[in-house]
């Protein structure tokens, strides 16, 4: 079992992680599209400076892409959940 202090520290860490994730994907920043000429292969990136106390100073780069799979959401979930099938 964890002490109350340990639980409090874990909750504080979880809040910080959610906050940092939310800041990283916030629509307040501008996203730039990188393409190779095909609309199917668009990658979007955004950058921001790290100014959080206790965090290393620098630039954070976040990149996203998406793909369409001809499967139901349940099949995709099952595929990702099973380690042995992920390479398929």
Secondary structure, DSSP 4 states (H G I P E B T S, - for coil): ---HHHHHHHHHHHHHHHHHHHHHH-TTS--EEE-SS-GGG-EEEEEEEE--TTS--EEEEEEEE----SS-HHHHHHHHH-GGGTT-
